Structures are given as structure tokens and as C-alpha cells.
Amino acid sequence: MDERRRKLKFRAWRRGFREMDLLMGSFAERHIGELDEAGLDEFERLLATPDWEVYAWLVGQKPVPDNHAGPVLDQMIAFRYEAMPG
């Protein structure tokens, strides 16, 4: 794994609150190796966004603003539902 992916994965597991650690860290574990440069850029932008905002999008509490919508966030939302039991 290259240095950029390793750093992003590290940041994904250390978000600020446990739910985001689990959501973003688990997503990174499974998908970081598949992301192209544009996908890594989008994931990095999401990591730079306040946790509470991303969490609200991931759990459907708030709509995703156009400036943050993208294939990686869509994949994270789908991953969240696939990873949750029930």
C-alpha cells in the first residue's frame, strides 16, 4: 500500500467519535485499495469535513450538499447500509 493510502486509512480510523471511526475506518479497510486518484481526492475531502456533517449524510439525517456529492460518498452510504446488521 502506498504512503497516501496508508495515511488516509490511518486518518479514517481516528475521526473523533467512535461511530465515525467505525464507518470511515471500516470503509477504508475494505475499499482504499480500489480508489483511483479522483476517489482518493474525494475521500480526503470527506476526511477534512467535520465529522458531524459527514455522519449526518451517512445516516440520512441531512441531504448531501452538491459540493460534497460524489461516487465515493455514494459508495460509503451503500457500505454503511451493507455493513449494518438488520
Buried (B, 14 or more C-beta within 10 A) or exposed (E): EEEEBEEBBEBBBEBEEEEBBBBBBBBBEEBBEEBEEEBBEBBBBBBEBEBEBBBBBBBEEEEBEEEBEBEBBEBBBEBBEEEEEE
